Amino acid sequence: MKKLFVLVFVTLMSTSLVFSTNENPTKEQIRTKIVELLGKPNFILDNEVKTTIEFLINKDGEIVILNVNCDTEQICHYVKSRLNYKFINNELKIKNNIYKMPLTIQKSNN
């Protein structure tokens, strides 16, 4: 179990180091960081929720949420509170590029 923990820790650290040193991250790297920031919802879902997030990354390397296309206010609030103005990277050379990302939140298995 300890070896598994060490392996996961090293993998996470190497992934974050690659992202932090890359001056022009790919969409996949941005998506990975967003999924990491979202984490696991602290509420129970009865069914799968699909939505689209529209955001930009400002010159300071922060995510700015422009729109969350969803029917449930709880989901919209969760996404905005977890992502809006969260820091991605201070080395980004991106100037206000707008991204649209599909997001699926799986139903709770409780």
N, C-alpha and C positions, 0 to 999 in steps of 0.2 A: 504494500500500500504506500509506503514511504517513497519507493522508487517511482511509482505512478505519479505521486504528488510532485516530485522533483521534475519528472519529465513534462508534466503539464505546465509547471511554473517556468521552466526553461523555454518551452514552446511559446508561451504567452509573452515572455520578455523579448524573445527574438523577433516575434511578430511586431510588437510595439516599437522596437528599435528600428526595424526596417521602415515602418510607417513614419516614424519621427525624423528619419534622415532623408526620406524621399521628398524632394522639392516639388514634384509634380505628381501627386498620387493618382492612381487610376480610379475609375468608378468602383471597381471591386474593393479597393482599399477603403474608399469612403463608405461604401455599404457595410463593410466589416466593422468599421468604427461606429457607425450608427447603430448597428445591431448590438454591439457591445454596450453602448450608452443606454439603449432602451432596456436591456436586461429582461428580467421576467416580471410580468405584471403582478401587482399585489392585489388583484381582484380576480374573481372567478368568472369565466366565460362559459356559456352553455353551448356555443357553437363557434366555428372559425370566423374570424373577421378579416376581410380584405379591404385595404384602403390604399390610397396613394398620397405620398408626402411630397410636397413641392417646397424646395428650400434653396438657399444660396449659401456660399461660404464667403464671408467678407474678407477684407484685406488683413484683418487681425487673426484670421484662422478660426473664426467662430461660425457655427451653424446658425443661420437665421431662418426660422420656419416662416414660409409665406402662406401655405395652405395645407390643411389636412383634410382630405376628402373622405369623410366617414359619416355614418348616420347616428352614431352613439356619441353623445357629448363626453362621456367618461373616457372613451378611447381617444378622442381628440385632445382632451385635457392631459391625459397621460403622455401622449406623444410630444405635445408641446412642452410640457414641464420637464421631460427627460432630455429633450434635444435643444430647445431654443437657447441660444447664446452659449452653448457648450463649446469648449475649446477643442479643436482638432489638432492643429499644428501651427506653430508660429513661423515656420519656414515656407508656408504655402505661397506660391507665386500666382495663385488664382485670383482674379479680380471679379468678384460678384457673378460668377457663372451660376446659372439657374439649373437645378437638377430636379428631375422627377423620379421618384423611387417607389415601386410597388412594395407594399408591406402586408404580410399575412401574419396574424396573431392566432396561434393555435388555441383550441378550446382547452379548458382546464381538465385534467384527468383525475379529479378528486371525487 
